Amino acid sequence: MKPKQINRVPQQQSGGFHDTESQKQFEPELLPLKFELLKQRFFSVGQWKSYCGEGFADFKLYDSEGNATERPPQKGDFIRIDIPGPGETEAKGYDWVEVTDICFQEDSYSESILMTCNPSRNPQDRTNRHTAHFYSSRATSTFMIARTPTHLKAAVYGRNETPNFNAGGIDIMRNLMVAIGGMMGISKIQWKKLADGFLDFE
């Protein structure tokens, strides 16, 4: 199976990938309100865990200087990820990504918002330039929400997922094990829970 070709989602070149999508049909008159609620959820990064239940990663947004913030994410921000199990020891147990692109697309038929993140350094540690994530800095995760006249969609697209060897000795082993698990589909299961949770308005 080949990765989907989607505008503003990086091209797959090497390593693992996934296309994780959820969609839900709504009455046309309800779609504008539901999409506004979906946008609020999408931009409230610190609340993402609440849409997935226990056992899922916890997310927190930081600005370009490494200061915690609760505003909508911007290009150049960082997201700290606390995944279940051991984290990066050099990053005090966390994995980090940088928001490298935010794109708004709209036409007469549909509207979508995409946010792409790359594994990054820990912005709170100025002395360590290592990538603080189990994937290498070439990997991307693109989060998307979209509406059509009948459906809402939430998705996560992973591209170029390879283990991060730019780390200390003990972290290399940890990164390898977590990355392999993710490439085998464990992370797709968790992203599916997030996408489903975004669209659960009950």
N, C-alpha and C positions, 0 to 999 in steps of 0.2 A: 504494500500500500504506500502510495506517495503522499507527501504533505500537500494540503490545499494551497493554492496560489491565491493569496488575499492581499489586496492593496494595503501597503504600509506594514505588513508583517514581513520580517526579514526572510530572505531566501535560505532554504536549507542547503548546507554545503557538506557537513560532516557530523558524525555522532548521532545521537538519538533525536527524536522529535515526537510531538503529539498534537492532535487537533481535538480539543475537548470542548464540546458544545452542548448547550441546553436551549430549548426554545419552548414557548408556551403561547397558546392562542387565547386571545381576548376579544370581547365584543368591540367593534370599532370605536364606539363612543367612550369606552373605558381606556383605550390605549394611551391617549395623551397623559392622563393622570398617572397611569401605571408606569409610563416611561419616565415621568418626573420622579417618582419614587425610586425607580431603578437607578437613575442618575445620582440621587442622593446616596444610595447604598454604595454605588461604584466609587464615588469620591470620598467616602468615609472609610479610609483605609484602616483606621484603628478599630473599626467595628466589624471587619470582615469575619473574624472568628465566630461572631455571634450568629452568622448565617450558615455555619458549618457544624456546630455542635462541638462537644468535647473530643479531644484526640486529634484536633486539627492544629495547624500552625497558628501562631499569634503574630499579628502585624502591627507595626507602629511607624508612623511617618516622621521623618526628620528633614529639616531644610538643608540647603547646600553647605551650611556651616556645622551641621551635626547637632542642631538644636531641635528638640521634640516640638511638633506642631500638630494641630488638629484641623487645619484648613484643608481645602482640596489640594491634591498633589499638583506640582508644577515640574516642568522639565528642569533637571538639575537637583531635584530632591533625592532623598534616599529612603528606602524602606528597610527597617530592621525586622528580620524574620526569626521567630523562636519556634523551631520545629520540634516535635516530640523526640526525645532521645538526646544524645550528646551533640553539642554544637561545636563550632570552631573554637578551639582553646585560645588561639591568638586573638580572637574577637570576643572573648569573654562569654563564649557559649552561644553566640548568635551568628546568623548568616545575613549578609547585606546585599541589596541591589540598588542600582541608581536608575532613576526615571530618565530615560534617554530620548523619549519621544511621546508627545501627546497630540493626537490628531482628531479633529472634528470633521465629519463628512456628512453632507446632506444633499438630497435631490428631491424631486417631486414625489418619489416613491418610498424612499427610506431615509433613515438617519442613523449614524453610528459614531461611537467614540472609541478610540483605541489608545492604550497606554502601554508602551514597550519599556521593559526593564532589563538591565544587564547586571550580572554579578559584579560586585565592586569591592573596593577597600572599605574598611570601617572609617567613616568620616570623623569619628570622635578620637581617632588615634593618628596623630600627625606623623608619628615616627615609623609607622609600619605601612608599607605600600602593597603588601600581599592582598590578593583577592580573598575576601572573607566570605566564601561561599563554597559549597561542595561542587558546583559546576565552574568551569573556566569562564573567563571574562568574555569569551566569544559567544556563549550561550545567550539566548534571549527568551523572555516570557512576555507575550503580548496579550493584555487583557482587553476584551472588547464587549461592549453592549450595543445593541442595535434594535431598531423597530422597523416594521413594514406595516402596511395597512391592516394586517390581521394578526401579526405575531410580535412578540418580544424575544430577543435572543441574548444570551450571555455566553461568553466563550473565553478560553485560555489557549493560546497557541505557543507551544514550546519549540524552539529551533536550536540546532547546533549544540546539543547537550553532551558535553564531554567532561570527564572528571577534572577537578582543579588540582594540579600538581604544583602550583605556585604557593606553597605553604610549608610550614614546619613538618618535621618527620611524623609526629603522631597525627597531625591533621591530614597528611597525605593519605594515610590508611583510612581514616574516618571519611574523607571526601570520596575516596574510591568506592567504599562500601555503600554510602548513601547515594552517590551518583548512579551506581549500577542498579540499585533498587529503584531509583526514579526512572531510569531508562527502560527497566523491565515493566513499568506500568504502575508502580505504587503512587507516584506523584499524580498520575492521571486520575486515579481514584479520588484523591483529595481535591484536585481541581474540579472534578465533576461535582463534588459536594458543594463547593463554593458556587459554581455556576447554577446548580439547582437551587441553592439557598437564595441567591440573588432574585430568583423569579418566584419564590414562594411568598405570596402576599396574604396567605390565609391567617 
